[in-house]
Every structure is written in structure tokens, then in C-alpha cells.
């Protein structure tokens, strides 16, 4: 293998296409709130047209945020997203606080909301997993704490979502045969995931040089 490939430092694989980007944006914008809060909003608002107006205003705000992020991404290219933008604009400490807030609140809360939405709709098909199926009730310090089948289903859904998000996927520019060969080469080696990523990066570099 050429020396320049051996000495080349690892970097993020630029393997996402337009369709991947569209799916990422749609998945980030459309959350479980669309399916959970619609009924509550319809009950509170006096007219159905106001519900559509609220969605329209929310869509315009989301579009403004998307255009802002697009401009920031062009002005400040680099890995890290909002963390990178905050670091460049305000320094490392606000970016550090944002990273920890995402870890402790933002992303954790998002995963919890997805799990709750999953449990709500699962209960319609599996009554044992419904939030109305109370398994036990305990009074603690004057508070009535209860455990439902929906809560257990939501808790069980969180590891499943976490595992599904960490499964290593084959990049589009790597054929199925190449992917199997790379996995077989690295599967029994120490740090197999890191070595697989390095080989994929080198393959992308070679293909770009040949193009």
C-alpha cells in the first residue's frame, strides 16, 4: 500500500448523499410530537383552522432555522454542528455547556419522547403495554407513584433505539462484496471498528484519486 495512505490521518467519511441528508432533516424535524400533541391542541383551540395556522407558523419557524443552519454550515464548515458554531462564535466554554446539555437533557429528552410515543401507540395493539394498565401503585411522601405497562414498554424501547442507532452501516460508495471483505478482515482484530473505519476512509481516498 502506498506510503501516503499509511501516513494519512483518519478523518470523517464524506459518504452521505442528497437523499441521506433529506432523511436526516425530515427525521430531525418530524418527531413524535406530531402524533401525540395534535389531539391536545385540537381540544384547546376553539377552531380547527387555528390548529392548521399553528402548524403553518411552526413550519415557517422551522424553515427559518433550517436556512440559518445551512448558512452557518457554509460559513463555518467543520464537524460538530451546533457545537462547532457556538465554539467559533462564543468560545469553547459555551460550546462545552451545550454539549453536556445535549447529553443530559436535549437528546435524552428526545429519546424519552420517542419511547413514550412508541408506548402510547403500542398500547392500542397490545393492551398489556397500555398506559392504562397499572401494574403497581405506591404512595411515597404523599405522592401516588404508579407503574404502568406503557412505562415498561417505553423503558424497553430506549435500548432498542440506542442499539439500532449504533449499528454500522455500509457506505454507498462501498459495494456489498467490498464491505463483506473489509468486515472479515477486521472482525477478529483489536479495535476492529476503528480499523474498519480507517480502511473505509482509505478506500474512499483511493477511489477519489482514481476518479
SULPEWO-V313331 format. One record per residue. RES is the residue in one letter. OMEGA is omega as a letter, one per 20 degrees, with the letter a starting at -180 (999 if undefined). Layout:
RES_OMEGA + RES_OMEGA
This chain:
X_a + X_a + X_a + X_r + X_r + X_a + X_a + X_a + X_a + X_r + X_a + X_a + X_r + X_a + X_a + X_r + X_a + X_a + X_r + X_r + X_r + X_a + X_r + X_a + X_a + X_r + X_r + X_a + X_a + X_a + X_a + X_r + X_r + X_a + X_a + X_a + X_a + X_r + X_r + X_r + X_r + X_r + X_a + X_a + X_a + X_a + X_a + X_r + X_r + X_r + X_r + X_r + X_r + X_r + X_r + X_r + X_r + X_r + X_r + X_r + X_r + X_r + X_r + X_r + X_r + X_r + X_r + X_r + X_r + X_r + X_r + X_r + X_r + X_a + X_a + X_a + X_r + X_a + X_r + X_r + X_a + X_r + X_r + X_a + X_r + X_r + X_r + X_a + X_a + X_r + X_a + X_a + X_r + X_r + X_r + X_r + X_r + X_r + X_r + X_r + X_r + X_a + X_a + X_a + X_a + X_a + X_r + X_r + X_r + X_r + X_r + X_r + X_r + X_r + X_r + X_r + X_r + X_a + X_a + X_a + X_r + X_a + X_r + X_a + X_r + X_a + X_a + X_a + X_a + X_r + X_r + X_r + X_a + X_a + X_r + X_a + X_a + X_r + X_a + X_r + X_r + X_r + X_r + X_a + X_a + X_r + X_a + X_r + X_r + X_r + X_r + X_r + X_r + X_r + X_a + X_a + X_a + X_r + X_r + X_r + X_r + X_a + X_a + X_r + X_a + X_r + X_a + X_a + X_r + X_r + X_a + X_a + X_r + X_a + X_a + X_r + X_r + X_a + X_r + X_r + X_a + X_r + X_r + X_a + X_a + X_a + X_a + X_a + X_r + X_a + X_a + X_a + X_a + X_r + X_r + X_r + X_r + X_r + X_r + X_r + X_r + X_r + X_r + X_r + X_r + X_a + X_r + X_r + X_a + X_a + X_999
